[in-house]
Amino acid sequence: MTSATFDPTTYLPDDLLERIRSRAAQVDADNVFPDQDLAELREAGYLRILVPADRGGFGLGLEQAAVLQQRLASASPATALSINMHLVWTGVAKVMQDRGIDDLAFVQTGAAAGEVFAFGISEAGNDLVLFGSDTQAVPQPDGGYAFTGTKIFTSLAPVWNHLGLHGLDSSDPDDPKLVYAFVPRTEQVVTRDDWDTLGMRGSQSRTTELHGVVAPADRVVRTVAPGPNPDPIVFGIFSVFEVLLASVYTGIARRALDLAVETVQKRRSKKSGTTYSQDPDIRWRIADMALAYDALPMQIATIAHDVDAVADRGASWFFSLSGLKHRAVVMAKQVADDAMLVSGGSSYFTRNELSRIYRDVLAGMFHPSDPESAHATAASFWLGPVQG
């Protein structure tokens, strides 16, 4: 399917989007998971957009999924961010399959059946992210692994069926391995009810405790050496995660821009008698927001297309991907800031959608790649590694 023939409303209809938007404020206020959003998205087949048609999905590529996630984020950022984490795993399955590795077929068939896959990689204080883990992965006699540790920011925490995670197998001190696997929800998994945050409250990205939960041998999908490496699962996770995160925050920015435009066309100046859309300072600020936003959808489309096409970007891949995510979240915060300014004091009230957007965009800085990592990756690409 080409971008020219792709119709986003086929997979995310306008009426569904409006129902999701109508619930977002209450979900945020109540600090609960958007169960009704998930139910409707599952019914619409949204959980399987990246699953191949021959496995029960819609067979879309990352480029199309990125457009859909921008669209969903414009209605409910927290819902989009939650679904992102499921789509990451179905996207990784596609990326690996496109490169001749079908180890995640069970993710595709599970997603086609409506099962939810969550993302359990983040750990407190672990700035190695994909290149290391404080979670213990203990090998079992049948080839499975028992995982013990704590994962943070586990979006979809109340509803997932399978948790994709990694842990360190140090049973051989001379040959440690990072193990990527999927565990079921059992009594060995404890989900803390600790998600009380400034924004993105509906994602319910709670802390997850692992107490020896076992991933069966057929759910152990990859073992790799710790540290930076080009293994397909590392590339798959990094590429899909960064592209879809950039998409969510770009979608939020678009909504902020649309709301700002709508507001200034209605607000009227007592001094001039005209709407604020005629004020040169307001017009400059709206234009600045539009100029910042306009570049991102095209950048996302280009990089997502190259992932789908198995393009060879060589050593520039990680620089391009981390840079894309970084630019998207910086842009989104800038646009949200300016949208608040041009919309006036009413945007400061919690009943105003912009106030929620303003809080939600702040979550962007906490997702990998953070600003320090993105800049370090860029510096290494252009200047080489730090000497000494």
Wavefront OBJ file of the C-alpha trace (Angstrom):
o trace
v 0.000 0.000 0.000
v 1.429 3.364 -1.030
v 0.990 6.610 0.859
v -1.056 7.903 -2.062
v -3.686 5.147 -1.668
v -3.666 5.006 2.129
v -6.823 6.337 3.777
v -6.361 6.706 7.561
v -10.109 6.892 8.162
v -10.438 3.274 7.041
v -8.563 2.145 10.156
v -9.387 5.010 12.512
v -12.779 6.453 11.528
v -13.747 10.002 12.414
v -16.613 8.929 14.671
v -14.362 6.594 16.675
v -11.795 9.361 17.007
v -14.410 11.770 18.317
v -15.666 9.262 20.894
v -12.101 8.767 22.114
v -11.599 12.551 22.293
v -14.850 12.970 24.244
v -13.609 10.598 26.965
v -10.035 11.853 27.291
v -10.652 14.619 29.821
v -12.532 12.345 32.231
v -9.915 9.607 31.950
v -7.256 12.173 32.834
v -9.259 13.601 35.729
v -10.028 10.159 37.169
v -6.455 8.872 36.627
v -7.706 5.599 35.137
v -6.928 3.482 32.117
v -9.109 4.221 29.041
v -10.722 0.767 28.943
v -13.478 1.881 26.592
v -10.933 3.283 24.122
v -9.063 -0.019 24.106
v -12.284 -1.985 23.642
v -13.316 0.095 20.634
v -9.857 0.075 19.100
v -9.653 -3.690 19.516
v -13.079 -4.073 17.903
v -11.925 -1.905 14.981
v -8.877 -4.126 14.486
v -6.414 -1.419 15.480
v -4.265 -3.809 17.528
v -3.470 -5.711 14.334
v -2.696 -2.902 11.888
v 0.955 -4.004 11.623
v 0.180 -7.733 11.464
v 0.502 -9.287 7.983
v -2.760 -10.061 6.206
v -1.935 -13.766 6.042
v -1.831 -13.811 9.854
v -5.101 -12.012 10.383
v -3.957 -8.389 10.282
v -4.263 -5.384 7.997
v -0.718 -5.641 6.659
v 0.173 -1.977 7.090
v 3.732 -0.718 7.264
v 5.388 1.464 9.857
v 4.875 4.496 7.609
v 1.089 4.043 7.690
v 1.031 3.183 11.412
v 2.902 6.414 12.128
v 0.182 8.416 10.379
v -2.510 6.617 12.364
v -0.723 7.224 15.659
v -0.453 10.932 14.890
v -4.174 10.908 14.273
v -4.970 8.970 17.473
v -2.710 11.228 19.572
v -4.647 14.263 18.404
v -7.708 12.793 20.141
v -6.150 11.295 23.268
v -2.387 11.451 23.852
v -2.489 8.931 26.701
v -4.463 6.387 24.689
v -2.072 6.781 21.768
v 0.974 6.388 23.995
v -0.476 3.242 25.558
v -1.332 1.631 22.230
v 2.134 2.641 21.013
v 3.712 0.087 23.319
v 1.618 -2.727 21.854
v 2.364 -1.519 18.347
v 6.074 -1.482 19.148
v 6.060 -5.263 19.540
v 3.930 -5.906 16.466
v 6.231 -3.501 14.626
v 9.342 -5.309 15.840
v 7.815 -8.584 14.664
v 7.329 -7.040 11.224
v 10.800 -5.497 11.079
v 12.406 -8.827 11.948
v 10.175 -10.794 9.584
v 11.020 -8.378 6.776
v 14.670 -9.227 7.451
v 14.119 -12.973 7.343
v 13.632 -13.629 11.077
v 10.206 -14.947 12.081
v 10.824 -15.424 15.815
v 7.911 -13.180 16.815
v 5.182 -14.900 14.810
v 3.319 -15.567 18.071
v 3.109 -11.798 18.653
v 1.447 -11.357 15.292
v -1.088 -14.157 15.745
v -1.761 -13.055 19.330
v -2.365 -9.448 18.286
v -4.666 -10.649 15.500
v -6.691 -12.447 18.177
v -6.969 -9.258 20.239
v -4.259 -9.967 22.798
v -2.347 -7.024 24.251
v 1.449 -6.930 24.363
v 3.155 -4.492 26.729
v 6.689 -3.128 26.739
v 8.821 -3.915 29.796
v 12.283 -2.551 29.106
v 12.702 0.603 31.234
v 14.383 0.272 34.629
v 15.112 2.946 37.208
v 18.652 4.292 36.804
v 19.456 2.071 33.830
v 20.734 4.492 31.208
v 22.033 1.557 29.154
v 18.382 0.860 28.193
v 18.582 -1.816 25.449
v 22.267 -2.460 26.087
v 21.986 -3.666 29.679
v 19.561 -4.711 32.395
v 19.384 -4.938 36.173
v 16.714 -7.632 35.899
v 17.983 -11.151 36.569
v 17.283 -13.740 33.877
v 17.886 -17.212 35.296
v 18.026 -20.086 32.788
v 15.621 -22.966 33.352
v 16.231 -26.645 32.509
v 13.671 -26.610 29.677
v 15.200 -23.576 27.924
v 12.959 -20.967 29.508
v 14.049 -18.121 31.783
v 12.870 -16.874 35.168
v 12.925 -13.077 35.505
v 13.337 -11.165 38.745
v 13.544 -7.384 38.856
v 11.582 -4.165 38.560
v 10.427 -2.446 35.396
v 9.170 1.131 35.349
v 6.841 3.050 33.018
v 4.991 -0.098 31.972
v 2.232 1.385 29.841
v -0.885 -0.788 29.441
v -0.131 -2.049 32.963
v -3.740 -2.895 33.928
v -4.645 -4.710 30.699
v -1.711 -6.502 29.092
v -1.742 -10.222 28.349
v 1.961 -10.574 27.558
v 4.907 -8.483 28.730
v 7.912 -8.269 26.413
v 11.037 -7.618 28.445
v 14.757 -8.157 28.802
v 17.020 -9.325 31.590
v 20.644 -10.287 32.141
v 21.704 -13.924 32.239
v 24.944 -13.884 34.250
v 25.072 -17.613 34.952
v 28.362 -17.671 33.023
v 30.367 -14.673 34.304
v 32.645 -14.923 31.283
v 29.783 -14.850 28.819
v 26.815 -12.785 30.103
v 23.797 -12.490 27.826
v 20.856 -10.157 27.515
v 17.717 -12.233 27.138
v 14.622 -10.910 25.334
v 11.445 -12.803 26.103
v 7.727 -12.577 26.823
v 6.130 -13.492 30.127
v 2.447 -14.059 30.956
v 0.529 -12.242 33.663
v 0.803 -14.544 36.699
v 0.994 -14.193 40.481
v 4.765 -13.759 40.040
v 4.037 -10.367 38.457
v 2.974 -7.514 40.729
v 1.647 -4.303 39.199
v 1.931 -1.411 41.618
v -0.874 1.120 41.701
v 1.576 4.021 41.666
v 0.715 6.027 38.545
v -0.151 9.505 39.840
v 1.588 11.859 37.456
v 1.471 15.362 36.063
v 0.360 14.216 32.620
v -0.290 11.146 30.433
v -2.411 9.876 33.307
v -4.505 7.576 31.141
v -1.508 5.528 30.033
v -1.334 4.021 33.536
v 2.362 3.280 33.012
v 2.799 1.665 36.391
v 5.788 -0.031 38.007
v 5.997 -3.801 37.449
v 7.670 -6.159 39.904
v 8.911 -9.498 38.573
v 9.287 -12.246 41.151
v 10.710 -15.193 39.243
v 8.092 -15.117 36.506
v 8.968 -17.670 33.832
v 9.083 -17.123 30.101
v 8.642 -20.551 28.447
v 11.301 -21.654 25.991
v 9.077 -20.824 23.014
v 8.710 -17.244 24.286
v 12.449 -16.623 24.588
v 13.038 -14.792 21.347
v 16.629 -13.559 21.455
v 19.856 -13.655 23.449
v 22.482 -11.056 22.622
v 25.717 -9.776 24.096
v 25.327 -6.773 26.418
v 26.371 -3.408 25.049
v 25.810 -1.741 21.674
v 25.282 -4.226 18.871
v 23.455 -4.371 15.543
v 21.289 -7.397 16.367
v 17.945 -7.259 14.517
v 15.913 -7.184 17.724
v 17.861 -4.174 18.979
v 17.374 -2.390 15.675
v 13.732 -3.443 15.546
v 12.909 -2.129 19.005
v 14.865 1.088 18.578
v 13.508 1.928 15.143
v 9.840 1.221 15.817
v 9.920 2.754 19.311
v 11.487 6.016 18.152
v 9.322 6.405 15.044
v 6.061 5.750 16.890
v 7.019 7.976 19.822
v 7.841 10.780 17.413
v 4.445 10.176 15.815
v 2.534 10.489 19.085
v 4.158 13.775 20.058
v 3.810 15.140 16.542
v 0.101 14.307 16.673
v -0.210 16.134 19.988
v 1.506 19.171 18.473
v -0.913 19.162 15.552
v -3.870 19.209 17.927
v -2.341 22.090 19.906
v -1.821 24.039 16.687
v -5.395 23.379 15.520
v -6.811 24.488 18.867
v -4.702 27.638 18.850
v -5.860 28.556 15.342
v -9.474 27.934 16.303
v -9.149 30.049 19.440
v -7.504 33.112 17.891
v -10.135 33.178 15.173
v -12.784 33.494 17.877
v -11.099 35.742 20.461
v -11.763 39.416 19.855
v -9.652 42.335 21.003
v -11.426 45.110 22.909
v -8.729 47.506 21.763
v -8.870 46.897 18.005
v -12.285 45.339 17.630
v -10.827 42.599 15.427
v -10.148 38.958 16.166
v -6.748 38.015 17.500
v -6.062 36.270 14.202
v -5.488 39.767 12.784
v -2.918 40.733 15.421
v 0.581 40.688 13.841
v 2.240 39.301 16.958
v -0.289 36.478 17.241
v 0.037 35.756 13.524
v 3.821 35.524 13.876
v 3.497 33.099 16.791
v 1.001 30.884 14.936
v 3.308 30.904 11.925
v 6.244 29.925 14.126
v 4.246 26.999 15.520
v 3.280 25.882 12.016
v 6.858 26.120 10.753
v 8.112 24.005 13.647
v 5.381 21.383 13.216
v 5.472 21.162 9.420
v 8.849 19.427 9.179
v 8.072 16.498 11.446
v 5.371 14.547 9.559
v 7.637 14.464 6.502
v 10.657 13.370 8.517
v 8.659 10.619 10.193
v 7.318 9.400 6.849
v 10.788 9.286 5.297
v 12.446 7.364 8.112
v 9.483 5.005 8.581
v 9.469 4.316 4.848
v 13.156 3.383 4.987
v 12.512 0.975 7.872
v 9.737 -0.661 5.849
v 11.912 -0.797 2.729
v 14.840 -2.422 4.592
v 16.968 0.507 3.486
v 20.662 0.494 4.329
v 21.435 3.672 6.255
v 24.497 2.051 7.790
v 25.929 3.769 10.832
v 23.530 6.701 10.491
v 20.473 4.704 11.572
v 20.738 5.286 15.326
v 21.617 8.949 14.845
v 18.627 9.436 12.542
v 16.194 7.618 14.820
v 17.228 9.239 18.094
v 17.315 12.628 16.377
v 13.800 12.152 15.024
v 12.360 11.412 18.457
v 14.281 14.287 20.045
v 13.125 16.829 17.462
v 9.518 15.679 17.769
v 9.282 16.091 21.546
v 11.135 19.416 21.543
v 8.867 20.681 18.787
v 5.726 19.447 20.552
v 6.614 21.239 23.763
v 7.374 24.452 21.874
v 4.057 24.296 20.028
v 2.134 23.539 23.236
v 3.827 26.460 24.998
v 2.922 28.876 22.221
v -0.616 27.495 21.926
v -1.178 28.318 25.597
v 0.135 31.841 25.089
v -2.002 32.722 22.090
v -5.117 31.144 23.626
v -5.034 33.329 26.716
v -5.885 32.719 30.348
v -8.727 30.286 29.640
v -6.148 27.675 28.631
v -4.876 27.660 32.212
v -8.045 25.974 33.464
v -8.076 22.185 33.652
v -11.344 22.098 31.699
v -9.448 23.418 28.666
v -8.038 20.721 26.394
v -4.842 22.710 25.950
v -4.040 22.442 29.645
v -4.022 18.639 29.326
v -1.945 18.780 26.158
v 0.501 21.088 27.929
v 0.958 18.497 30.678
v 1.003 15.490 28.348
v 3.850 16.761 26.176
v 6.139 16.894 29.195
v 6.280 13.085 29.221
v 8.272 13.189 25.988
v 11.518 14.091 27.717
v 11.462 10.912 29.805
v 11.295 8.438 26.917
v 14.487 7.121 25.331
v 16.296 8.651 23.615
v 16.531 11.464 26.151
v 18.239 14.730 25.143
v 21.630 13.658 26.505
v 21.531 10.338 24.671
v 20.349 11.896 21.410
v 23.148 14.464 21.497
v 25.773 11.864 22.431
v 24.649 9.687 19.519
v 24.818 12.627 17.123
v 28.254 13.666 18.379
v 29.593 10.125 18.024
v 28.313 9.896 14.468
v 29.811 13.216 13.377
v 32.929 13.350 15.555
v 33.624 9.722 16.364
v 33.751 8.239 19.865
v 35.259 10.139 22.773
v 38.977 9.402 22.972
v 40.660 7.978 26.063
l 1 2 3 4 5 6 7 8 9 10 11 12 13 14 15 16 17 18 19 20 21 22 23 24 25 26 27 28 29 30 31 32 33 34 35 36 37 38 39 40 41 42 43 44 45 46 47 48 49 50 51 52 53 54 55 56 57 58 59 60 61 62 63 64 65 66 67 68 69 70 71 72 73 74 75 76 77 78 79 80 81 82 83 84 85 86 87 88 89 90 91 92 93 94 95 96 97 98 99 100 101 102 103 104 105 106 107 108 109 110 111 112 113 114 115 116 117 118 119 120 121 122 123 124 125 126 127 128 129 130 131 132 133 134 135 136 137 138 139 140 141 142 143 144 145 146 147 148 149 150 151 152 153 154 155 156 157 158 159 160 161 162 163 164 165 166 167 168 169 170 171 172 173 174 175 176 177 178 179 180 181 182 183 184 185 186 187 188 189 190 191 192 193 194 195 196 197 198 199 200 201 202 203 204 205 206 207 208 209 210 211 212 213 214 215 216 217 218 219 220 221 222 223 224 225 226 227 228 229 230 231 232 233 234 235 236 237 238 239 240 241 242 243 244 245 246 247 248 249 250 251 252 253 254 255 256 257 258 259 260 261 262 263 264 265 266 267 268 269 270 271 272 273 274 275 276 277 278 279 280 281 282 283 284 285 286 287 288 289 290 291 292 293 294 295 296 297 298 299 300 301 302 303 304 305 306 307 308 309 310 311 312 313 314 315 316 317 318 319 320 321 322 323 324 325 326 327 328 329 330 331 332 333 334 335 336 337 338 339 340 341 342 343 344 345 346 347 348 349 350 351 352 353 354 355 356 357 358 359 360 361 362 363 364 365 366 367 368 369 370 371 372 373 374 375 376 377 378 379 380 381 382 383 384 385 386 387 388
